[in-house]
């Protein structure tokens, strides 16, 4: 259940596009056709699914303060966190290069249609954001990081697929001239972001109820203790 909740939250609540507006360059440029959007979205899922767990291992065993203790007690005070961005981006660039080779080999048409935006996944804010959010959330295991990476990739995939499908339809609609192109795309993105915000209450409502219940229980226990203390004081007098 914990993994399912993390998976759904990373797709709908912590969506890279609609919650944090990361990866907007590729999102806007490659969302004119559904076919190219599917290709780029699949590439983003693959890269996030691989790089987030790998960067989790880098952070846990190399980067954070005291992570090098497995090399010996004399390395316990080492802190290599200043290398976080360099190593994270190096890992991402390696995976993107692998994706580029695979796409060029098996789907040259998709490779040509994606153009410069395929290698630019290496500097896509959504990809780096997945690793940095993973580090911020301090996941306990690599499986949590993997689930979060896959969910974040699927969330970005759904976002670009949805806007691509809508843009193909509105191409034949009577849109006012000043709003054609990126204008209507930004408006649609904002409306979809508002729609995705509604998912927040679905997955966090139970948590809030549990917190309220615990708060009420704590207040009742404190009130009971105060009453007991006052009663004992009265008896002693």
Steps between C-alpha positions, in 0.01 A plus 500: 500500500789733579652449156164546327439827684849625410445396139165678469627811678798530265266478199207718598593717800873561453471509121817650352311714250176595671628530859855632450497610131828317433601388152282762334735558205463145365138491613410799284725429203437128443128492579374592154448136401394204712753268334802713592356568847471125564859443391645775716278406794617138485862621492439717808343205686802282419752765605322584827447132584876436469658823621297555820601163656859541380521848648346364819794261530746779423344722764483226765846348458711788364356851519332562834701576812640182655398288199856378445512327837475166315859563383620525858457704819754757381261604219201562729551878505519543123220703336482491119158661469655783296534248215126424494409695186806382306449130571122514460529670160777260393275203578209660313716585197624140482147360499384758244785403271391137531140594415617704201697204363204263546246737337732576207558127445141372520291805402682744270176683417431572866864601548470753216165634622627555854809676367703696751250439783608138545859579610363800690333256741836509675430859608124454540399652833254218562776238484733679739202602714408133550841426650507816711148439634603141576791635703274750677238238589772278657360165388599205718561243225591489133161345422329819621729703274425271204123526552528877528711520182260286298197689631657839423580385147147375444363828634710698251397256224129548575543878503668523159264237352193690620613836366609343169159339452324829579729701269427262213126554553505879545704537182167489318316720750415866461743652750550878519813604314686644803463169688611264225813296559664531841231730636223242505754233604591694814131549582429129456801410713377725779151349486640146510723597793191618689333169416797301630492699825169332578681166538678636808199464726434144382832366630563734793152519650547180698831621638342824617220310672753278677697806613182665632405180684845475658486867600163452668628192684807687623285791620268260684797330669645836606160611637465174693847543651424858607170394660676218686774734622246756622303226676812375680591854606149554637509171693839584651370839618 
